[in-house]
Amino acid sequence: MRSIAAIVLLLLVLACKTNDVTTVPNELIGKWRMTSRQINQNGTVEWEDVAEKDSIYMFFSRYGEYVDSEGYVLPCGPTSLNINSNFYKINFRSELSNSFYLSLCAECPTWDLELKQTNLVVDRCSSDLKMIYVKAD
């Protein structure tokens, strides 16, 4: 009986160890509003401002998950983040969103983020399609 209890205890300890999550920087957590984006015009990459009324919002959970405004994980998000040259593997904890998502998914497992307090530059695997966001909380 003791050996069974020891095995169960060992499994619980190992399970907790594998679920340890390194959270992303606190500055990333929350709501972000797009203010500009790069566009490719006739082979030239330019920045285009996004009017506030046309803004797109992005949300990140404390685990780095790309989530909706309710905290549910959105499809097509990354599985890892490279934030200011620091790599974060996302250990998904939130429930998957059940809302219909009108987006074509492109394979982009790691998003590169440049995070400076309330400013965020997002590169989703395309160097000429960067987006700039500001903290909207």
C-alpha positions, -999 to 999 in steps of 0.1 A, spaced: 0 0 0 29 24 8 45 17 -25 12 27 -43 10 59 -23 47 67 -31 41 62 -68 10 84 -67 29 111 -48 58 109 -73 34 113 -102 18 143 -86 52 159 -80 63 152 -116 30 165 -130 34 198 -111 70 202 -123 61 198 -160 33 224 -156 55 252 -142 49 282 -164 72 311 -169 50 341 -173 57 367 -199 66 403 -189 38 421 -171 39 449 -196 26 425 -223 -5 413 -205 -37 429 -215 -53 449 -243 -33 465 -272 -46 488 -300 -31 489 -334 -19 524 -344 1 517 -376 12 489 -399 37 483 -426 24 478 -461 42 469 -493 34 493 -521 50 484 -554 80 468 -537 84 496 -512 77 490 -475 59 520 -459 42 527 -426 4 534 -427 -14 549 -397 -46 532 -385 -74 556 -375 -86 549 -340 -121 542 -353 -106 514 -375 -84 500 -348 -78 463 -343 -73 451 -308 -50 424 -296 -50 407 -261 -24 387 -243 -29 365 -212 -3 363 -184 10 331 -201 15 348 -234 -16 334 -251 -32 353 -279 -67 356 -265 -100 374 -272 -115 401 -249 -130 374 -227 -97 356 -222 -103 326 -245 -74 314 -267 -79 324 -304 -70 301 -332 -41 310 -354 -20 324 -326 16 316 -319 30 287 -298 60 308 -287 70 344 -284 103 361 -289 100 392 -267 130 416 -269 152 386 -279 140 364 -250 122 332 -260 90 322 -243 73 289 -250 35 293 -245 20 267 -221 -16 271 -229 -38 273 -199 -69 292 -211 -99 276 -229 -102 277 -266 -125 303 -280 -157 289 -295 -166 321 -314 -163 320 -352 -130 335 -363 -129 351 -397 -92 348 -405 -70 327 -427 -43 310 -406 -8 312 -418 19 290 -403 38 312 -379 47 294 -347 68 322 -332 59 359 -331 87 384 -327 77 412 -303 96 444 -295 81 455 -261 88 489 -247 65 497 -217 33 508 -235 45 503 -271 46 469 -289 59 461 -324 46 428 -337 62 407 -365 42 377 -375 68 360 -396 69 386 -423 94 414 -421 74 437 -443 41 433 -424 50 446 -389 23 463 -368 26 488 -340 3 487 -310 -1 509 -279 -14 497 -245 -51 503 -244 -58 494 -207 
